[in-house]
Amino acid sequence: MKRSDLIILITVSVLIGLGIYNYSSMSSWANFNEAFDNSGETYSVSGLLSQDHPVVYNPEVDPGLTSFHMEDKNGEVKEVYLQLAKPQGFEQSESIVLTGKAIDGVFHATDMQMKCPSKYNSEQRLVLGTSES
């Protein structure tokens, strides 16, 4: 076997291994009902911060834990333990995407993405002569 053939074979093997790893580590999209029906599986859940419950972040006790309630797209509200410090502007976010697992009645999120309100929306309202007051 030529040296170039061996290098190509190793490169292809590595690329196939990376593809399998990426495919197996991807999470599925779900709502809270589906995530809690399949407890322990990793899911991405999209929703809104529930304003009816407080956001609890106490860095003196645990700087890597934020707890809150989120309402998914179907209106189901569940408690969430986010394994991260509370992000800046969290309460003003327009929507949230959590990645994690449902365990013992709580969604344990290891990653979160927020859609924050655009500063351009309020500037556009001012230009158009409208306000939300």
Secondary structure by P-SEA (a helix, b strand, c coil): ccaaaaaaaaaaaaaaaaaaaaaaabbbbbcaaaaaaaccbbbbbbbcccccbbbbbbccccccbbbbcccccccbbbbbbbcccccccccccccccccccccccbbbbcbbbbbcccaaaaaaaaaaccccc
